[in-house]
Amino acid sequence: MSDLEFRGEELAGPERFEHWRTLALGSTVPTDLSSEHVDEFECSLRGFLLGPVKALTTTCPTIAARRTRRHIGASDPEMYELCLPQQGTGHLDLGRARTVSFGPGTVVVGTTSLPFVSSARAQGGLVSVTKFYVPRRLVPIPAHSVDTLLARPLPTAEGVGALFGQLLLRLAEESDTYRPADRARLGTVVADMFAAVLAHHLDAEHSIPPESHRRTLFLRTQDFIRRNLHDPWLTADTVAAAHHISTRYLYRLYQDNGLTVRAWIRDQRLEQSARELADPARVHLPINELATRWGFSHPAAFSRAFRGAHGLAPSDYRRLHLSRTAP
């Protein structure tokens, strides 16, 4: 599947659904679609590649999909399917009493190698669902172990699950902005994070190769930093301690990615400060308070750092950007 987009605005409702159904039957994961809204089928589809990982975001009315053994015999790419609803409720039935209903805030794992019936439903509106397809060969955990997590909701409210859910949502929202080299790297990141989530639920961290563990740990430290930018005492030492690693090892993680810990913390603080300075809803927030919100203890130090990054004093930056948004 190369990048594709379909809206079908030039087609009438029944033709639009039939075209959508034909696309599904001819895909690398053939499925047969049905819907209660064939006559007025509003839909959009966006597919994109992240190296070996494939992704698909669909928006449509209530819809159901069936994948049979005949479909599997015709094409089975041997992938895990990660389903992430953004709007509406999903349902997956793999047979043998493996069924689950789930909504936003949850990832459910399926597989292209088993028959299934799935559906997505929204009350009086449209369903929006993103699916990521990860090749089974990229997951270092034995398939029979992963099978125990199929059709089970994996929460994304905290811990490594939260980081994984945020990653998938961000990739779905920003897929147009990535260069080919970025996409290949991000596909590896998705596979690594997926393996980390599985290992967490299966108590199988020992199955993760060292390099995958390093990449996942790097992402976890970045997430920790983003969530603690307000803390003026946030340093490489505190980040390392929170992840039970040495500060020297943390330095190496960042050096391997062309970064330094101190500079990355500073850049994230400046990025968030710039976003708030340009926000009309924050116009009454004094600049010194804004600086404190993002971990800068001294207003003068904040002004120097901000000017160095943006070429303008914070007050001038705010004035310039708010003048552009004024009616």
Secondary structure, DSSP 4 states (H G I P E B T S, - for coil): ---EEE--TTS-HHHHHHHHHHHHHTSSS--EEEETTGGG---EEEEEEETTEEEEEEEESSEEEEE-HHHHHH----EEEEEEEEESEEEEE-STT-EEEE-TTEEEEEETTS-EEEEEE-SSS-EEEEEEEEEGGG--S-HHHHGGGTT-EEE-SSHHHHHHHHHHHHHHHHGGG--HHHHHHHHHHHHHHHHHHHHHHHT-GGGS-HHHHHHHHHHHHHHHHHHTTT-TT--HHHHHHHTT--HHHHHHHHHHTT--HHHHHHHHHHHHHHHHHT-GGGTTS-HHHHHHHTT-S-HHHHHHHHHHHHSS-HHHHHHHHHHHH--
